[in-house]
C-alpha cells in the first residue's frame, strides 16, 4: 500500500517544473514550496530532489546559477527555460488527461450484491 507522500512515478519532474514556473529559487526553497502548496501532503527528500533538478538541467528544461540566498549563503538558483516551459505545458496537459481518467474509474459506483 502506498503512503500519501509517495509520488506517482514520473510526476516529480512535472511538479518541479511547475514550482519553478513561479520564479527562480534555490533547491531547498523548491522542496519547501512543494510541501507548502500541497498542504504538507507532498514532500521530496534531498536525495531525490537534487538528482531530479540535475536531470532537468541536463535536459535543458531548467538552468542553474550560483547566487547569494536571502540568508547570505551561496546557493544554486534554478530557473525554467523556454524549452522547459513548453515541456511543462505538454506534461501538464497529459497529467490532466490521465488524472481525470483515473478519477472517473475511482468514482465508479459498485453494484450491490
VMD Tcl script that draws the C-alpha trace (Angstrom):
set ca {
  {0.00 0.00 0.00}
  {1.44 3.39 -0.92}
  {1.80 6.20 1.58}
  {0.21 9.61 0.82}
  {3.65 11.18 0.50}
  {4.71 8.78 -2.26}
  {4.76 10.44 -5.66}
  {3.34 8.70 -8.69}
  {6.27 7.63 -10.83}
  {7.16 10.34 -13.35}
  {5.36 13.19 -11.60}
  {8.36 14.66 -9.77}
  {9.68 16.34 -12.94}
  {6.26 17.87 -13.60}
  {5.95 19.13 -10.03}
  {9.43 20.64 -10.00}
  {8.90 22.37 -13.34}
  {5.58 23.77 -12.10}
  {7.18 25.09 -8.89}
  {9.99 26.72 -10.91}
  {7.40 28.31 -13.22}
  {6.60 30.50 -10.19}
  {10.08 32.02 -10.44}
  {13.74 31.24 -9.82}
  {14.58 29.62 -6.48}
  {17.24 27.53 -4.82}
  {16.81 23.81 -4.27}
  {15.81 23.93 -0.61}
  {13.14 26.54 -1.41}
  {11.79 24.35 -4.23}
  {11.25 21.48 -1.78}
  {9.67 23.79 0.79}
  {7.34 25.38 -1.78}
  {6.18 21.95 -2.96}
  {5.42 20.97 0.61}
  {3.66 24.28 1.28}
  {1.41 24.38 -1.79}
  {0.42 20.73 -1.30}
  {-0.70 21.36 2.26}
  {2.17 19.24 3.64}
  {0.99 16.20 1.66}
  {3.85 16.11 -0.84}
  {7.47 16.24 0.16}
  {10.67 15.23 -1.54}
  {13.90 14.20 0.13}
  {17.19 15.86 -0.76}
  {18.29 12.50 -2.15}
  {15.51 12.70 -4.75}
  {15.27 16.48 -5.20}
  {18.81 17.33 -6.23}
  {19.27 14.45 -8.71}
  {15.91 15.39 -10.27}
  {16.95 19.05 -10.57}
  {20.24 17.95 -12.14}
  {18.35 15.76 -14.63}
  {16.07 18.67 -15.57}
  {19.13 20.87 -16.03}
  {20.79 18.26 -18.26}
  {17.59 18.05 -20.34}
  {17.71 21.83 -20.88}
  {14.38 22.42 -19.12}
  {15.96 24.48 -16.33}
  {19.14 26.48 -15.87}
  {21.16 26.95 -12.69}
  {23.16 29.89 -11.45}
  {25.10 30.40 -8.21}
  {23.79 33.39 -6.24}
  {23.56 34.57 -2.66}
  {20.43 33.40 -0.83}
  {18.25 35.53 1.43}
  {20.30 34.18 4.36}
  {23.56 35.37 2.81}
  {24.73 31.90 1.75}
  {25.78 30.84 -1.73}
  {23.14 28.65 -3.30}
  {22.34 27.31 -6.74}
  {19.22 29.04 -8.07}
  {17.17 27.20 -10.68}
  {15.06 28.83 -13.43}
  {12.69 27.44 -16.02}
  {13.88 27.76 -19.64}
  {11.63 28.40 -22.65}
  {12.07 24.75 -23.61}
  {11.15 23.76 -20.06}
  {8.01 25.89 -20.21}
  {6.93 24.10 -23.39}
  {7.63 20.71 -21.83}
  {5.71 21.73 -18.71}
  {2.64 22.69 -20.78}
  {2.73 19.35 -22.62}
  {3.21 17.28 -19.46}
  {0.57 19.24 -17.52}
  {-1.96 18.53 -20.28}
  {-1.02 14.83 -20.20}
  {-1.37 14.79 -16.41}
  {-4.80 16.45 -16.58}
  {-5.99 13.81 -19.05}
  {-4.56 10.92 -17.03}
  {-5.72 12.12 -13.62}
  {-9.21 12.85 -14.95}
  {-9.45 9.32 -16.34}
  {-8.25 7.80 -13.06}
  {-10.78 9.90 -11.13}
  {-13.58 8.59 -13.35}
  {-12.59 4.99 -12.61}
  {-12.24 5.60 -8.87}
  {-15.70 7.20 -8.73}
  {-17.46 4.25 -10.36}
  {-20.44 3.07 -8.34}
  {-20.21 -0.55 -7.28}
  {-23.06 -2.91 -7.94}
  {-24.76 -4.15 -4.81}
  {-24.77 -7.94 -4.48}
}
mol new
graphics top color blue
foreach p $ca { graphics top sphere $p radius 0.5 }
foreach p [lrange $ca 0 end-1] q [lrange $ca 1 end] { graphics top cylinder $p $q radius 0.2 }
display resetview
